[in-house]
Amino acid sequence: MRLAVLADGRVVALDGERAVDVTDLLPGGSVAGYLDVAGEVAARVAGDTGFPAAGLRFTAPVAPRTVLAAPVNYAPHKGELGDRSPDKGALDARQMGLIVLAPASVVGPDRAIELPDLPGREFHYEGRSPS
């Protein structure tokens, strides 16, 4: 069983080819409260026929206000760090610094990140899969 958030905001438990709506069981309708109600979710999934999961549109499971990232996680950015790169002896994010990403850059698996139309601006991006 996996939890997923649909494009309409509902939270579903995916079990094989079916989805079971569990939004009402989660505090605030958020996956963040899952551990507190895991038993209730499992019972709902066991006793509910649900609906077909095929064709559902998913979104990101969280809606962050701020996204911080350590640029060293992205190999092409190592050169941009200059003397702060791991190759130069920096060991952690406190020494290397952080980059701030737009909250809108967190999207679901079938959504595109939309860049603003700003002529003359260069955007750097990295795609991350939820592996």
C-alpha positions in Angstrom: 0.0 0.0 0.0 1.2 3.5 -0.9 -0.3 6.9 -0.1 -0.7 9.4 -2.8 -2.3 12.9 -3.2 -4.6 13.4 -6.1 -4.7 16.6 -8.1 -8.0 17.5 -6.5 -6.4 17.3 -3.0 -7.8 14.0 -1.8 -5.4 11.5 -0.2 -5.8 7.9 -1.4 -4.2 4.6 -0.4 -3.1 2.8 -3.5 -3.3 -1.0 -3.3 -2.6 -2.8 -6.5 -5.0 -1.5 -9.2 -7.3 0.3 -6.8 -7.4 3.5 -4.9 -9.2 4.0 -1.6 -10.0 7.6 -0.4 -8.6 8.0 3.1 -8.6 11.8 3.3 -11.1 11.9 6.2 -8.9 9.7 8.3 -5.8 11.9 8.1 -5.5 14.8 10.5 -6.0 17.9 8.4 -6.2 15.8 5.3 -2.4 15.6 5.1 -0.1 12.7 4.6 2.0 14.1 7.4 -0.4 12.6 10.0 -0.4 9.1 8.5 1.6 7.5 11.3 -1.0 8.4 13.9 -3.8 6.7 11.9 -1.9 3.9 10.0 -4.1 1.2 11.6 -7.3 3.0 10.6 -6.1 3.5 7.1 -5.1 -0.2 6.8 -8.6 -1.2 8.0 -10.3 1.1 5.5 -8.2 -0.3 2.6 -9.0 -3.9 3.7 -12.8 -3.3 3.9 -13.3 -0.9 1.0 -13.5 -1.8 -2.7 -12.3 1.7 -3.7 -12.1 2.8 -7.3 -9.8 2.1 -10.2 -6.4 3.8 -9.9 -5.8 3.9 -13.6 -5.9 7.4 -15.0 -5.7 9.2 -11.7 -3.7 12.5 -11.7 -1.3 12.9 -8.8 0.4 15.9 -7.3 3.2 16.3 -4.8 2.4 14.9 -1.4 3.5 18.1 0.3 3.2 21.8 -0.3 6.3 23.4 1.2 6.6 27.1 1.9 10.4 27.0 1.4 12.7 24.4 -0.2 16.4 24.5 0.8 18.9 22.3 -1.0 22.6 21.7 -0.6 24.1 22.4 -4.1 26.7 19.8 -3.7 24.0 17.2 -4.3 24.1 18.3 -7.9 27.5 17.4 -9.4 27.4 20.1 -12.1 27.1 22.7 -9.4 30.4 21.7 -7.7 32.4 24.0 -9.9 30.1 26.9 -9.0 31.0 26.5 -5.3 34.7 27.4 -6.0 36.7 26.9 -2.8 33.7 25.7 -0.9 33.3 22.5 -3.1 33.8 19.1 -1.5 36.9 18.7 -3.6 38.4 21.7 -1.7 37.7 20.3 1.7 34.2 21.5 2.6 32.4 18.8 4.5 28.8 19.8 5.0 26.0 22.2 4.1 27.0 24.7 6.8 30.3 25.1 5.0 29.0 24.9 1.5 25.9 27.0 1.8 22.4 26.3 0.7 20.3 27.3 -2.3 16.7 28.3 -2.1 14.3 26.7 -4.6 10.8 28.0 -5.4 8.0 26.1 -3.6 6.3 25.8 -7.0 9.2 23.6 -8.1 7.8 20.7 -6.1 5.2 19.1 -8.4 3.6 15.8 -9.0 4.9 13.1 -11.3 2.9 14.1 -14.3 3.3 17.8 -14.0 5.8 20.2 -15.6 7.6 22.9 -13.8 6.5 26.1 -15.4 9.2 28.8 -15.8 8.2 32.4 -15.9 8.6 34.3 -19.1 11.6 36.5 -18.3 13.6 37.3 -21.4 17.3 37.3 -20.9 17.1 35.2 -17.7 18.9 31.8 -17.5 17.3 29.1 -15.4 19.2 26.3 -13.8 17.3 23.2 -13.0 17.7 19.6 -11.9 15.0 16.9 -12.1 14.7 14.7 -9.1 12.7 11.5 -9.0 11.1 10.2 -5.8 13.4 7.2 -5.7 
